[in-house]
Amino acid sequence: MHRSVLVALVMSVALLGPAGATSGVAPTNLTIHADDSHVYGKLTGRPSCRDGQTIRLIVNGVETATTITGPDGRYSFGYALVPPVQVRTRFDGSIEGIHPDTLVCRASLSRPIRFVPGAGPAKPAGTTALTSSNVGAAAKSLGAVMRITLATWLRGGDLRP
């Protein structure tokens, strides 16, 4: 009898793990901005996923520098951009805590931005400035997207991304 109780106790600890142990996975996101001499942004996510994380700077597809985030997740690279150039940042993810109480902070990659001389702040790659010569085409495209969205909504379609 005592043997079966002991076996049941050992099996429950083995299957359920020690009491109070927690683990999980947390998403993260990287924002990015650039000017003539800095690339900067913020790593967002759970507080334990923000402070002291390594952020990698990728210039024209090549990793060129690393920096560490501050307590609020902000990072900055003092980097002279020689235009035209495309930059982005990467966080490889991390595991925070001590086993069995761990949190996996997922990796994230910022959007690429293109820095062009004399164009002001860097813009997301593939974007076009709105000018008097292309405003008509932009309005027509926006109208088409709005019509499709409205038609989907009226049919009861799901508009969530």
WOMO-V38442 format. One record per backbone hydrogen bond with DSSP energy under -1.0 kcal/mol. CO is the residue of the C=O (numbers start at 1). NH is the residue of the N-H. E is the energy in kcal/mol with one decimal. If there is no record, write none. Layout:
CO,NH,E  CO,NH,E
//
This chain:
1,5,-1.6  2,6,-2.3  3,7,-2.3  4,8,-2.1  5,9,-2.3  6,10,-2.5  7,11,-2.4  8,12,-2.1  9,13,-2.0  10,14,-2.2  11,15,-2.5  12,16,-2.6  13,17,-1.9  18,21,-1.5  22,102,-1.3  24,104,-3.0  26,106,-3.0  29,44,-3.0  33,40,-2.4  34,122,-1.5  36,81,-1.5  37,79,-1.3  38,35,-2.3  39,77,-3.1  40,33,-2.5  41,75,-2.1  42,31,-2.4  44,29,-1.7  46,49,-2.1  47,50,-1.5  47,51,-1.1  53,69,-2.3  55,67,-2.0  56,90,-2.1  57,64,-2.8  58,88,-1.9  59,62,-1.9  62,59,-2.8  65,57,-2.9  67,55,-3.0  69,52,-1.6  70,73,-2.0  73,43,-2.6  74,70,-2.3  75,41,-1.9  77,39,-2.0  77,79,-1.2  85,115,-3.4  86,60,-3.4  87,113,-2.7  88,58,-3.0  89,110,-3.0  90,56,-2.8  91,108,-2.1  94,105,-3.1  96,103,-2.5  98,101,-2.2  100,102,-1.3  103,96,-3.3  104,26,-3.4  105,94,-1.9  108,91,-3.1  112,125,-2.5  113,87,-2.7  114,123,-1.9  115,85,-2.0  116,119,-1.7  123,114,-2.9  124,127,-1.6  131,135,-1.1  134,138,-2.1  135,139,-2.3  136,140,-2.1  137,141,-2.3  138,142,-2.5  139,143,-2.4  140,144,-1.9  141,145,-2.2  142,146,-2.5  143,147,-2.2  144,148,-2.2  145,149,-2.5  146,150,-2.6  147,151,-2.4  148,152,-2.3  149,153,-2.5  150,154,-2.7  151,155,-1.6  152,157,-2.9  153,156,-1.6
//
